[in-house]
């Protein structure tokens, strides 16, 4: 056995032994680092009823981390509802290993980087693990600031160990009774209510997809309707809201999310229009 193989075997043993212990995710990170390179690793506990809880973070020396200071508060308490990985869990209840390219809307990078410029992503991959209590454990790995992408062999390795790692993660959380979620949050309601009273049913569906960064073509495919029909719905949405673009709609929604007090029981898009 080569020294690198021996090191990997030892790290797998350490990871298995650390289930239920404080250093479990540190050992996950060390195992991954033996196989491939990344700038940041985050472990996030996600729920549809609570704010995201950051359980572990690794950041490469000299690389600005994704979640720090005010940006951390903004993401963990409000903006996470627009994250493609969160939405994949919240809307589809799907679990496994995913790349941002595979699950992210076509317009995500160009539109969202205008508002989430602290991300500075070049590539992002991650796991979504079902904790069997309605919540999700998300392990997220990112590369920043260049055109570099994760290598195919790295993706193959992470897909290969997905089931084994999922079993360890579930066991780890079942053994940690003191792992509580962050405070209860109704931010998901803000998303669900946005446009529901102001727009028709089809317009509302289009609006929800626009917020997530989907293009007209993507929306037509997802809703199984014509391209021109989507354009008509978008025109009606912008007419009713006195806006002219998807980016303007997103900017309004992000501004609303960051208000100190959120009324989660009303359609805040309709409320905004009524104030104009």
Secondary structure as UniProt FT lines:
FT   HELIX           3..17
FT   TURN            18..20
FT   TURN            22..23
FT   HELIX           24..33
FT   TURN            34..35
FT   STRAND          40..46
FT   STRAND          53..59
FT   TURN            61..62
FT   HELIX           69..77
FT   HELIX           79..82
FT   HELIX           84..92
FT   STRAND          96..99
FT   HELIX           100..103
FT   TURN            106..107
FT   HELIX           108..112
FT   TURN            113..115
FT   TURN            117..119
FT   STRAND          121..130
FT   STRAND          136..144
FT   HELIX           152..160
FT   HELIX           162..174
FT   TURN            177..178
FT   HELIX           187..193
FT   TURN            194..198
FT   HELIX           201..211
FT   TURN            212..213
FT   HELIX           216..223
FT   HELIX           227..241
FT   HELIX           246..257
FT   TURN            264..265
FT   HELIX           268..275
//
